[in-house]
Amino acid sequence: MTDDRDKTGGQGEGPGEPPAPLEPFPTHLPESPFPPLYESLPPPQEAPPDPPSDWIESADAHDLPTRENTLVALGRFAFPPAPPLDDEGVAARDRRWTSRTIVTATVFLIVFNAVSPLNWARQQPPGWLPQTVERLSEVWTEQLAVFGVDMPRRGLRESWDAAREARFIGQGPAQRTGSTSPSD
């Protein structure tokens, strides 16, 4: 064996193998660089017929019998579906949904964000309304603190303050740009 393929005379390594190409990437050069014309293509052949099958042509998958749950059938018999709502019924249902959503959000905020009215009252100029809101809010937050509902808000506030106070090595202390109350 030799390292030079030219010395092998273009023959393969063994009997029955094609001759080794002389160039690194053999290419086939057709007579024309353009695709063949339609007339020169072989005639199209018909596709072979489908193999025999047990499929019934007139069958529809939606016609297959399905077993219905007995409780579903009994429920449909005992509680027939209501007729569709008219426009007034749809409007009443939408008002009920909106009212429930507003009440739920209000209760959630009153319980878990009780310090917001207190902070608002402290920022207002002195007057009857801000003082009343402040006193009611103080009592309300004290009562809720007994149950610990202010702990998630307080934990988030402490995490935020710790992240705001964090400094890189060699960086000076953080400068406060405003006064924040401890009940924030």
N, C-alpha and C positions, 0 to 999 in steps of 0.2 A: 504494500500500500504506500501511496505517496501523499504528501500534503497538497500537491498541486493537482487540481482537477483536470487541467489541460493535458497532463501527461497520461491520463487514463484513456484518452482518445474519445472522450464524450460517452463512454460506456458506463453502465451502472456498476455498482459494487459487486453484484452477483448475477447469476443467470436469471433471465426473465424480468429484470428490472429495467425501467426506462432509462435512457441515457441521461446523465447529469447535465443540467443546463449550464451554458458557458457564462451567462450573465446572472447577477444576483437575483433579479426579479424578472422571470420570464413573462413576456406579454404576447397576446395573440392579436395580430393585426388583421382585421377583416378586410375584404376587398374595398369597402367604402366605410367612411366614418359615420355615415348616416344610417338610421334604422331602415329595415327593409320596407318596401312599399307594400300596401295592402294586398295587391294582386299577387305578390310573390309569397305571401304567407300560406301555410297549408290550410286546407278547409277545416272549419271547426268540427270537432267530433261531438257526437251526442253523449250526454252524461249517462252513465250506466243506470239502469232502473234501480229503484230502492229495493232493498231486500224484503222478503215477505214479512209481514208484521201482524200482530194480533190487535192492532189499533182499529177501532171502529170509527169510521169517518163521521158518522152522524152523532157521535157521542160528544157531550159537553161536560167539562169538569164541574160546572156549577149544577148540573142535574144529579150529581151523586147524592145518595141519601146521607144525611148527617143525623147523628143522634143528639137530641136536645136534652139538656139537663132537666130532670123532673122538677126540681125546685124552681127553675126559671119558668117553666110552663105553668106551674101552680101560681107563681107570683104574677105572671101576666094575666092569669084568670082572676085572681083575687084582687089585684090592683091594676086595673087597665090603665094604659097611658092616658094622661090628661090631654085634652084638645090643645092645639097650639095657641100661644098667647096672642092677643090682639095688640095694637099699638099702645093702648093704655096699660095693659099688663106688663109689657116689656119696659115701659117707662117707670112703672112702680117698682119692678124688680131691680132696675138700674139705680133708682133712688135708694132702695134698701141697701144694695151693695155699697154704694158710695157712702151712705151714712155709717154703716158698720166699719168701713175702712177708716173713715175720719175718726170715729170714736176709738178704734183700736190704736191708731197712731197717737192720738192725744193721750190715752192712758199710758201707753208705752213711754212717751216723752215725759209725762208728769212723774212717773215712777223712776225711770232710769236717768233722767236729765233734769232733776229737780233744782239744781243750783243755777240754771240759766235765768229763771225769773229773779232769783236773788241777785245775781250779777247785774242784770238789767236795772233792778231797783237801785243798786249802789251807784250806778253810772248816771242816774237821772238827777236833776236839780231837786232840792228838798221840796216836798209838797205832800198833800194828803194821800194821793194815789201811790206814789213810790214808797212812802213809809208803810202804808198798809200792805202792799205787795211784799216789801222786805220782811215785815214781821211775820206774815203768813208763810213766806218761803222759809224763814229760819225755823219755825216750828215744824213745818213739813219735812225739811231736810233732816232735822234732829230725829223725828219719828222714823223716817226711812233708814237712817244710819243704824238704828237698833236692829233692823233686819239685815243689814249688810248689802243693800242694793246699790249703794254708792261705791262699793269696792271695785267693780270693773272700770267705772269711769275714773276713779282715783288711780288705779293701776295704769291705765292708758295715759293719764296726765303725767304720772311719774316717769313712765317710759319716754314720753315725748320730751320732758324736761331734761332727762338724762342724755338723750340723743342730742339735744340742742346744746347742752353743756360740754359734750365730748370735744376734745381737741387733739390734734396731732402732736407728736413729740416735738418739743421746742416751740410750740405755739403758745401764745399768751392766754390768760384767762378770758373767758367769754365776757363780752360787754352787754349788759342788760339795756334793752332799748325801750323799756316801759315797765311799769309796775304791774305785777300780776298778784292778785290776792291769793292767799293760801287755800281758799275754797274753790279756786278755778277748776 
